[in-house]
Amino acid sequence: METHNLTVVREFILMGITDRPELQAPLFTLFLLIYGVSMVGNLGMVILTTVDSRLQTPMYFLLRHLALTDLGYSTAVGPKMLVNFVVDQNTISYNFCATQLGFFLLFIGSELFILSAMSYDRYVAICNPLLYTVIMSQRVCWVLVAVPYLYCTFMSLLVTIKIFTLSFCGYNVVNHFFCDCIPLLSLICSDTHEVELIIMMFAAFDLISSLLFVLVSYLLILTAILKMNSAEGRRKAFSTCGSHLTVVTVFYGTLIFMYVQPKSSHSIDTDKLPSIFYTLIIPMLNPLIYSLRNKDVKCALQRTWKKVGNVFP
């Protein structure tokens, strides 16, 4: 029987984005700025869609939860990555690594299905405008966010527990800037076939099912728009989908880029750039896209600033 000289792993060393010392300070400044903008933008979106009475609609309810998921997975990764730029050794404890992985999987998975729910919301708004408030009731809205949260909690717990109940070999250097599934699997001595299969099945189901839902919704939306006689009606219909379509394209485009790379050019190092993009850049872009392209959000922001100005003249 094959035996391994196992050492109990109590912490991991994250290799980070780069090992070049001259880049540490500029990258720290850049990512601190990106994470700060992301925090302000997403927290602002959550607060704005909560306090403004004119944004109490299904679309903004879902947008609030999109901002919460952006906050969730960017905060699971961002602060620890920033700390690692300014310390000598980029260590992360065994338990914190498991926690980081669990929260990252929970929020990144939830975002996929919330984007799908938002595409369904746009489909109902354009194709069934007279029944919109009936179909997109408060109960339906809560179901559209609660089911993804519950499913992704189950998925993240299952994957995290499966990985961290396996035996690590003692080599504890993770070739990434956060604890992700694939880099951790390369450190495991025991058989990883089962957990790799579980990860592949969840990843395929989450990505394909949510993307298919988005594509079908927009195909039906496009069909309805092309049937409209009024050019102004078509323009308004396209404008209501513009922000969501931009966010969907950027998010799914990044994930698809990671999964469709040729195997010969695919490595953890080549995954770092798209990982930076979807863990930090996209959470920063989403509130900017919705605030810059959305008239209701801009008006709500102006009203809120006026109220704040009246309180603190």
C-alpha positions in Angstrom: 0.0 0.0 0.0 1.3 3.4 -1.0 2.1 5.7 2.0 2.7 9.4 2.2 4.9 11.3 4.7 2.0 13.6 5.7 2.6 16.8 7.6 -0.4 18.5 9.3 -1.0 21.7 7.3 -1.9 24.6 9.7 -1.5 27.4 7.3 -1.0 28.1 3.6 1.3 30.5 1.8 -0.3 32.5 -1.0 2.0 33.3 -3.9 0.0 36.3 -4.8 -0.3 38.1 -8.1 3.4 38.8 -8.6 6.7 38.0 -6.9 8.4 41.2 -8.2 9.1 43.5 -5.2 9.1 46.7 -7.3 5.5 46.0 -8.3 4.1 45.5 -4.8 3.6 49.1 -3.8 2.0 50.2 -7.2 -0.3 47.2 -7.2 -1.3 47.7 -3.6 -2.3 51.3 -4.4 -4.2 50.3 -7.5 -6.1 47.5 -5.9 -6.8 49.5 -2.8 -8.4 52.2 -5.0 -10.4 49.6 -7.0 -11.6 47.9 -3.8 -12.5 51.3 -2.2 -14.5 52.3 -5.3 -16.2 48.9 -5.3 -17.2 49.2 -1.6 -18.5 52.7 -1.9 -20.4 52.0 -5.1 -22.0 48.7 -4.0 -22.8 49.9 -0.5 -24.2 53.1 -2.0 -26.4 51.0 -4.4 -27.7 48.9 -1.5 -28.5 52.0 0.6 -30.0 54.0 -2.3 -32.3 51.1 -3.4 -33.4 50.7 0.2 -34.1 54.3 1.2 -35.4 55.8 -2.0 -39.2 55.3 -2.3 -39.1 55.5 -6.1 -36.7 52.6 -6.4 -38.9 50.1 -4.6 -39.5 48.0 -7.7 -38.6 44.4 -8.5 -35.7 45.5 -10.8 -34.1 47.5 -8.0 -34.8 44.8 -5.4 -32.7 42.4 -7.6 -30.1 45.1 -8.2 -29.7 45.5 -4.5 -28.9 41.8 -4.2 -26.5 41.9 -7.1 -24.7 44.7 -5.2 -24.7 42.5 -2.0 -23.2 39.5 -3.9 -20.6 41.9 -5.4 -19.7 43.1 -1.9 -19.6 39.5 -0.7 -17.1 37.9 -3.0 -14.9 41.0 -3.5 -14.7 41.3 0.3 -13.9 37.6 0.7 -10.9 38.1 -1.6 -9.9 41.8 -1.6 -8.8 42.7 2.0 -6.6 39.6 2.4 -5.0 40.2 -1.0 -4.2 43.8 0.0 -2.7 42.7 3.3 -0.5 40.3 1.4 1.1 43.2 -0.6 2.5 44.7 2.6 3.7 41.7 4.6 6.8 39.7 4.2 5.1 36.3 3.9 1.6 35.9 2.5 0.3 33.4 4.9 -3.4 32.4 5.5 -4.5 30.1 8.3 -6.1 26.7 7.4 -9.5 27.7 8.8 -9.5 31.2 7.2 -8.6 29.6 3.9 -11.6 27.3 4.1 -13.8 30.2 5.1 -12.6 32.4 2.2 -13.2 29.6 -0.3 -16.7 28.9 1.2 -17.8 32.6 1.0 -16.3 33.1 -2.4 -18.2 30.1 -3.9 -21.4 31.2 -2.2 -21.4 34.8 -3.5 -20.0 34.1 -7.0 -22.5 31.4 -7.6 -25.4 33.5 -6.3 -24.4 36.3 -8.7 -24.8 34.0 -11.7 -28.4 33.2 -10.7 -29.3 36.7 -9.7 -28.2 37.9 -13.1 -30.5 35.3 -14.6 -33.4 36.5 -12.4 -32.7 40.1 -13.6 -33.0 38.9 -17.2 -36.3 37.3 -16.4 -37.4 40.6 -14.8 -36.6 42.5 -18.0 -38.4 39.9 -20.0 -41.6 40.3 -18.0 -41.3 44.1 -18.0 -41.0 44.2 -21.9 -43.1 41.3 -23.0 -45.9 41.4 -20.3 -45.9 45.1 -19.1 -49.5 45.1 -18.0 -49.0 42.0 -15.8 -45.6 43.1 -14.5 -46.5 43.9 -11.0 -48.7 40.8 -10.7 -46.0 38.4 -12.0 -43.1 40.1 -10.3 -44.8 40.2 -6.9 -42.8 40.7 -3.7 -43.1 36.9 -3.0 -41.7 36.0 -6.4 -38.8 38.4 -6.0 -37.8 36.9 -2.7 -38.0 33.4 -4.2 -35.8 34.5 -7.1 -33.0 35.5 -4.6 -33.7 33.0 -1.7 -33.4 29.9 -3.9 -30.0 30.9 -5.3 -28.7 31.8 -1.8 -29.8 28.4 -0.4 -28.6 26.4 -3.3 -25.2 28.2 -3.4 -24.8 27.8 0.4 -25.3 24.0 0.0 -22.9 24.0 -3.0 -20.2 26.0 -1.2 -20.4 24.0 2.0 -20.2 20.7 0.1 -17.2 21.7 -2.0 -15.4 23.3 0.9 -15.9 20.4 3.3 -14.9 17.9 0.6 -11.7 19.7 -0.1 -10.7 20.4 3.5 -11.4 16.8 4.7 -8.9 15.4 2.3 -5.2 15.1 3.3 -2.7 17.8 2.3 0.8 16.7 1.6 2.6 19.2 3.7 3.6 21.4 0.8 1.5 24.5 1.5 2.3 27.0 -1.2 -0.9 28.0 -3.1 -0.1 29.4 -6.6 -2.8 32.0 -6.4 -3.8 35.2 -4.6 -6.7 33.6 -2.7 -7.8 30.1 -1.8 -9.6 28.8 -4.9 -10.5 25.2 -5.6 -8.0 24.2 -8.4 -4.9 25.6 -6.7 -5.8 23.8 -3.4 -6.5 20.5 -5.2 -2.9 20.4 -6.5 -1.7 20.3 -2.9 -3.8 17.2 -1.9 -2.2 13.8 -1.6 -5.3 11.7 -1.4 -7.5 10.8 -4.4 -9.2 14.0 -5.7 -11.3 12.3 -8.4 -14.6 12.6 -6.5 -14.2 16.3 -5.5 -13.0 17.2 -9.0 -16.1 15.6 -10.4 -18.4 17.5 -7.9 -16.7 20.8 -8.8 -17.0 20.2 -12.5 -20.7 19.2 -12.3 -21.6 22.3 -10.2 -19.5 24.6 -12.4 -21.1 23.2 -15.6 -24.6 23.3 -14.2 -24.3 26.8 -12.7 -22.7 28.4 -15.8 -24.7 26.6 -18.5 -28.2 26.8 -16.8 -27.9 30.5 -15.8 -26.4 31.5 -19.2 -29.2 29.5 -21.0 -31.8 31.3 -18.9 -30.3 34.7 -19.8 -30.0 33.8 -23.5 -33.6 32.6 -23.8 -34.9 35.7 -21.9 -33.1 38.0 -24.3 -34.1 36.1 -27.3 -37.8 36.5 -26.3 -37.1 40.2 -25.5 -35.5 40.7 -28.9 -38.4 39.0 -30.6 -40.9 41.3 -28.7 -38.9 44.4 -29.5 -38.7 43.7 -33.3 -42.5 43.3 -33.3 -43.0 46.8 -31.9 -44.2 49.4 -34.5 -42.9 52.4 -32.7 -39.2 53.3 -33.0 -39.5 55.2 -29.7 -40.9 52.1 -28.1 -38.0 50.0 -29.4 -35.5 52.6 -28.2 -37.0 52.6 -24.7 -37.1 48.8 -24.5 -33.4 48.5 -25.5 -32.5 51.2 -23.0 -34.1 49.3 -20.1 -32.0 46.3 -20.9 -28.7 48.2 -21.7 -27.2 48.2 -18.2 -28.0 44.6 -17.4 -26.9 43.4 -20.8 -23.5 45.2 -20.3 -23.0 43.6 -16.9 -24.0 40.1 -18.2 -21.7 40.3 -21.2 -18.7 41.4 -19.0 -19.3 38.8 -16.3 -20.1 35.8 -18.4 -17.4 36.8 -21.0 -14.8 36.6 -18.3 -15.9 33.3 -17.0 -16.2 31.7 -20.4 -12.8 33.0 -21.3 -11.4 31.1 -18.4 -13.2 27.8 -19.3 -12.7 27.8 -23.1 -8.9 28.4 -23.1 -7.0 25.6 -24.9 -5.6 23.1 -22.5 -2.0 23.7 -23.8 -2.2 27.4 -22.7 -4.3 26.9 -19.6 -2.6 27.2 -16.3 -3.1 28.8 -12.9 -0.8 31.7 -13.9 -3.0 32.4 -16.9 -6.1 32.2 -14.7 -4.8 35.0 -12.4 -5.7 37.9 -14.7 -9.3 36.9 -15.4 -9.6 36.0 -11.6 -8.6 39.6 -10.8 -11.1 40.9 -13.3 -14.1 39.0 -11.9 -13.2 39.2 -8.2 -12.3 42.9 -8.1 -12.9 44.8 -11.4 -16.4 43.6 -12.1 -17.7 44.4 -8.6 -16.3 47.9 -9.1 -17.8 48.3 -12.6 -21.4 47.0 -11.9 -22.5 50.0 -9.7 -20.8 52.4 -12.1 -22.6 50.8 -15.1 -26.0 51.0 -13.4 -25.5 54.5 -12.0 -24.1 56.0 -15.3 -26.6 54.4 -17.6 -29.7 54.5 -15.4 -31.7 57.7 -15.2 -33.7 56.5 -12.2 -30.5 55.8 -10.2 -29.0 59.2 -11.1 -32.2 61.0 -10.1 -32.4 59.0 -6.8 -28.7 59.9 -6.1 -29.5 63.6 -6.6 -32.5 63.4 -4.3 -30.5 61.7 -1.6 -27.7 64.3 -1.9 -30.2 67.0 -1.4 -31.6 65.3 1.7 -28.2 64.9 3.1 -27.4 68.5 2.3 -30.5 69.6 4.2 -29.5 67.6 7.2 -25.9 68.8 7.1 -26.1 72.3 5.6 
